[in-house]
Amino acid sequence: MSASTAPGPTGFDPDAIRADIADVLGERPEDIGDDDDLRDLGLDSMRVMHLVEVWRGRGARAEFADLADLGAEPTVATWSAYLSRV
């Protein structure tokens, strides 16, 4: 896990993001590392769309296209940084 887990402006810290991802994947949050490629864990576009809706419900202005375009590997660390800015 990352040393910095302080919530950003919208309250999306890595642990909260990890818990949401674990929920849609049917995994335990502690089994998902900050830098794990989430696609390797089974995250597909339908699940990403679901996560976007969950996060929008919490006030994030997240967009599916943005999450898909945040670099070569979707990770808890990358998505947490993004959600802390939007």
C-alpha atoms as an extended CHARMM CRD file, in Angstrom:
* protein
*
        86  EXT
         1         1  MET       CA              0.0000000000        0.0000000000        0.0000000000  PROA      1               0.0000000000
         2         2  SER       CA              1.0060000000        3.5850000000       -0.5350000000  PROA      2               0.0000000000
         3         3  ALA       CA              2.3480000000        5.5630000000        2.3920000000  PROA      3               0.0000000000
         4         4  SER       CA             -0.0550000000        8.4180000000        1.6540000000  PROA      4               0.0000000000
         5         5  THR       CA             -3.6930000000        7.4620000000        2.0440000000  PROA      5               0.0000000000
         6         6  ALA       CA             -5.0940000000       10.8570000000        2.9890000000  PROA      6               0.0000000000
         7         7  PRO       CA             -8.3680000000       11.5680000000        1.2230000000  PROA      7               0.0000000000
         8         8  GLY       CA             -8.3420000000       14.0500000000       -1.6050000000  PROA      8               0.0000000000
         9         9  PRO       CA            -10.8790000000       16.7880000000       -2.1860000000  PROA      9               0.0000000000
        10        10  THR       CA            -13.6640000000       14.3150000000       -2.9200000000  PROA      10              0.0000000000
        11        11  GLY       CA            -12.6270000000       11.7800000000       -0.2520000000  PROA      11              0.0000000000
        12        12  PHE       CA            -11.4330000000        9.0640000000       -2.6030000000  PROA      12              0.0000000000
        13        13  ASP       CA             -8.4450000000        7.6150000000       -0.7850000000  PROA      13              0.0000000000
        14        14  PRO       CA             -6.7340000000        4.4470000000       -2.0780000000  PROA      14              0.0000000000
        15        15  ASP       CA             -8.3630000000        2.2460000000        0.5700000000  PROA      15              0.0000000000
        16        16  ALA       CA            -11.8630000000        3.3560000000       -0.4290000000  PROA      16              0.0000000000
        17        17  ILE       CA            -11.1040000000        2.8330000000       -4.1250000000  PROA      17              0.0000000000
        18        18  ARG       CA             -9.5880000000       -0.5770000000       -3.3680000000  PROA      18              0.0000000000
        19        19  ALA       CA            -12.6910000000       -1.5900000000       -1.3870000000  PROA      19              0.0000000000
        20        20  ASP       CA            -14.9940000000       -0.5850000000       -4.2580000000  PROA      20              0.0000000000
        21        21  ILE       CA            -12.8970000000       -2.4750000000       -6.7820000000  PROA      21              0.0000000000
        22        22  ALA       CA            -12.7070000000       -5.5270000000       -4.5300000000  PROA      22              0.0000000000
        23        23  ASP       CA            -16.4860000000       -5.4540000000       -4.1830000000  PROA      23              0.0000000000
        24        24  VAL       CA            -17.1200000000       -5.5940000000       -7.9380000000  PROA      24              0.0000000000
        25        25  LEU       CA            -14.4490000000       -8.2660000000       -8.4070000000  PROA      25              0.0000000000
        26        26  GLY       CA            -15.5560000000      -10.4250000000       -5.4920000000  PROA      26              0.0000000000
        27        27  GLU       CA            -12.0830000000      -10.1520000000       -3.9510000000  PROA      27              0.0000000000
        28        28  ARG       CA            -10.7410000000       -9.1110000000       -0.5690000000  PROA      28              0.0000000000
        29        29  PRO       CA             -9.3960000000       -5.5390000000       -0.5220000000  PROA      29              0.0000000000
        30        30  GLU       CA             -6.1250000000       -6.6760000000        1.0440000000  PROA      30              0.0000000000
        31        31  ASP       CA             -5.4910000000       -8.8630000000       -2.0070000000  PROA      31              0.0000000000
        32        32  ILE       CA             -5.3670000000       -5.8340000000       -4.3190000000  PROA      32              0.0000000000
        33        33  GLY       CA             -2.1400000000       -3.8250000000       -4.3310000000  PROA      33              0.0000000000
        34        34  ASP       CA             -1.8120000000       -0.1540000000       -5.2160000000  PROA      34              0.0000000000
        35        35  ASP       CA              0.0610000000       -0.9650000000       -8.4180000000  PROA      35              0.0000000000
        36        36  ASP       CA             -1.6710000000       -4.1860000000       -9.4930000000  PROA      36              0.0000000000
        37        37  ASP       CA             -2.9750000000       -4.0660000000      -13.0480000000  PROA      37              0.0000000000
        38        38  LEU       CA             -6.7000000000       -4.3030000000      -12.3980000000  PROA      38              0.0000000000
        39        39  ARG       CA             -7.3280000000       -5.9480000000      -15.7630000000  PROA      39              0.0000000000
        40        40  ASP       CA             -5.2140000000       -8.8860000000      -14.6090000000  PROA      40              0.0000000000
        41        41  LEU       CA             -7.5610000000       -9.2250000000      -11.6420000000  PROA      41              0.0000000000
        42        42  GLY       CA            -10.6170000000       -9.4480000000      -13.9070000000  PROA      42              0.0000000000
        43        43  LEU       CA            -11.7340000000       -5.8290000000      -14.1500000000  PROA      43              0.0000000000
        44        44  ASP       CA            -13.5290000000       -5.3510000000      -17.4550000000  PROA      44              0.0000000000
        45        45  SER       CA            -15.2900000000       -2.4160000000      -19.0800000000  PROA      45              0.0000000000
        46        46  MET       CA            -18.7140000000       -3.3170000000      -17.6470000000  PROA      46              0.0000000000
        47        47  ARG       CA            -17.3210000000       -3.2910000000      -14.1220000000  PROA      47              0.0000000000
        48        48  VAL       CA            -15.5250000000       -0.0110000000      -14.7610000000  PROA      48              0.0000000000
        49        49  MET       CA            -18.8140000000        1.5250000000      -15.9030000000  PROA      49              0.0000000000
        50        50  HSD       CA            -20.4220000000        0.2940000000      -12.6720000000  PROA      50              0.0000000000
        51        51  LEU       CA            -17.6050000000        1.8070000000      -10.5990000000  PROA      51              0.0000000000
        52        52  VAL       CA            -17.9750000000        5.1290000000      -12.4160000000  PROA      52              0.0000000000
        53        53  GLU       CA            -21.6490000000        5.2240000000      -11.4520000000  PROA      53              0.0000000000
        54        54  VAL       CA            -20.8320000000        4.3750000000       -7.8210000000  PROA      54              0.0000000000
        55        55  TRP       CA            -18.2290000000        7.1300000000       -7.6680000000  PROA      55              0.0000000000
        56        56  ARG       CA            -20.5090000000        9.6330000000       -9.3740000000  PROA      56              0.0000000000
        57        57  GLY       CA            -23.0690000000        8.8290000000       -6.7030000000  PROA      57              0.0000000000
        58        58  ARG       CA            -20.4830000000        9.9530000000       -4.1540000000  PROA      58              0.0000000000
        59        59  GLY       CA            -19.8340000000       13.2170000000       -5.9350000000  PROA      59              0.0000000000
        60        60  ALA       CA            -16.9570000000       12.4400000000       -8.2960000000  PROA      60              0.0000000000
        61        61  ARG       CA            -17.1500000000       13.8010000000      -11.8210000000  PROA      61              0.0000000000
        62        62  ALA       CA            -15.5650000000       10.6180000000      -13.1000000000  PROA      62              0.0000000000
        63        63  GLU       CA            -15.7990000000        9.6560000000      -16.7450000000  PROA      63              0.0000000000
        64        64  PHE       CA            -15.3670000000        6.1640000000      -18.1340000000  PROA      64              0.0000000000
        65        65  ALA       CA            -13.1770000000        7.4670000000      -20.9540000000  PROA      65              0.0000000000
        66        66  ASP       CA            -10.8700000000        9.2040000000      -18.4850000000  PROA      66              0.0000000000
        67        67  LEU       CA            -10.3880000000        6.0640000000      -16.4130000000  PROA      67              0.0000000000
        68        68  ALA       CA             -9.7140000000        4.0380000000      -19.5440000000  PROA      68              0.0000000000
        69        69  ASP       CA             -7.1480000000        6.6120000000      -20.7100000000  PROA      69              0.0000000000
        70        70  LEU       CA             -5.0830000000        7.0850000000      -17.5280000000  PROA      70              0.0000000000
        71        71  GLY       CA             -2.0690000000        5.2290000000      -18.7930000000  PROA      71              0.0000000000
        72        72  ALA       CA             -1.2620000000        1.7230000000      -19.8530000000  PROA      72              0.0000000000
        73        73  GLU       CA             -2.2880000000        0.0980000000      -16.5860000000  PROA      73              0.0000000000
        74        74  PRO       CA             -5.3790000000        0.7910000000      -14.5070000000  PROA      74              0.0000000000
        75        75  THR       CA             -4.3050000000        0.6750000000      -10.8650000000  PROA      75              0.0000000000
        76        76  VAL       CA             -5.6590000000        1.7050000000       -7.4790000000  PROA      76              0.0000000000
        77        77  ALA       CA             -2.9170000000        4.3410000000       -7.2410000000  PROA      77              0.0000000000
        78        78  THR       CA             -3.6910000000        5.8790000000      -10.6440000000  PROA      78              0.0000000000
        79        79  TRP       CA             -7.4390000000        5.9020000000      -10.1490000000  PROA      79              0.0000000000
        80        80  SER       CA             -7.2100000000        7.2680000000       -6.6190000000  PROA      80              0.0000000000
        81        81  ALA       CA             -5.0750000000       10.1680000000       -7.8390000000  PROA      81              0.0000000000
        82        82  TYR       CA             -7.5750000000       10.8600000000      -10.6350000000  PROA      82              0.0000000000
        83        83  LEU       CA            -10.6330000000       10.6970000000       -8.3640000000  PROA      83              0.0000000000
        84        84  SER       CA             -8.9850000000       13.0300000000       -5.8700000000  PROA      84              0.0000000000
        85        85  ARG       CA             -8.7810000000       15.6700000000       -8.6180000000  PROA      85              0.0000000000
        86        86  VAL       CA            -12.2640000000       15.4190000000      -10.1590000000  PROA      86              0.0000000000
